[in-house]
């Protein structure tokens, strides 16, 4: 399969990319090289090979979440520029319509 200029235009449109005429030549070469490489990979017999899911056999070890440190409201608000004693005070960012 070869990539044409029309294919580049279609892919660029679908990806919402702006591709200038001067860039199309390089993209055509690169995409055709990728497809040629994929064709070579497709020639290899992989019937006895299991698909690779992970790069190694190690299993992710998960732990239970534990509360290690709890801070008080006063400590949390200590360096706040503005607070009302219980909450951080910030500038209004949403206006009602």
MODELLER restraints for C-alpha pairs under 7 A, 6 or more apart:
rsr = mdl.restraints
at = mdl.atoms
rsr.add(forms.Gaussian(group=physical.xy_distance, feature=features.Distance(at['CA:2:A'], at['CA:32:A']), mean=6.00, stdev=0.5))
rsr.add(forms.Gaussian(group=physical.xy_distance, feature=features.Distance(at['CA:3:A'], at['CA:28:A']), mean=6.32, stdev=0.5))
rsr.add(forms.Gaussian(group=physical.xy_distance, feature=features.Distance(at['CA:3:A'], at['CA:31:A']), mean=6.76, stdev=0.5))
rsr.add(forms.Gaussian(group=physical.xy_distance, feature=features.Distance(at['CA:3:A'], at['CA:32:A']), mean=6.02, stdev=0.5))
rsr.add(forms.Gaussian(group=physical.xy_distance, feature=features.Distance(at['CA:4:A'], at['CA:28:A']), mean=6.91, stdev=0.5))
rsr.add(forms.Gaussian(group=physical.xy_distance, feature=features.Distance(at['CA:12:A'], at['CA:18:A']), mean=6.52, stdev=0.5))
rsr.add(forms.Gaussian(group=physical.xy_distance, feature=features.Distance(at['CA:12:A'], at['CA:19:A']), mean=6.66, stdev=0.5))
rsr.add(forms.Gaussian(group=physical.xy_distance, feature=features.Distance(at['CA:73:A'], at['CA:86:A']), mean=6.60, stdev=0.5))
rsr.add(forms.Gaussian(group=physical.xy_distance, feature=features.Distance(at['CA:77:A'], at['CA:83:A']), mean=6.74, stdev=0.5))
rsr.add(forms.Gaussian(group=physical.xy_distance, feature=features.Distance(at['CA:77:A'], at['CA:88:A']), mean=6.89, stdev=0.5))
rsr.add(forms.Gaussian(group=physical.xy_distance, feature=features.Distance(at['CA:80:A'], at['CA:88:A']), mean=6.69, stdev=0.5))
rsr.add(forms.Gaussian(group=physical.xy_distance, feature=features.Distance(at['CA:82:A'], at['CA:88:A']), mean=6.18, stdev=0.5))
rsr.add(forms.Gaussian(group=physical.xy_distance, feature=features.Distance(at['CA:82:A'], at['CA:89:A']), mean=5.14, stdev=0.5))
rsr.add(forms.Gaussian(group=physical.xy_distance, feature=features.Distance(at['CA:83:A'], at['CA:89:A']), mean=4.80, stdev=0.5))
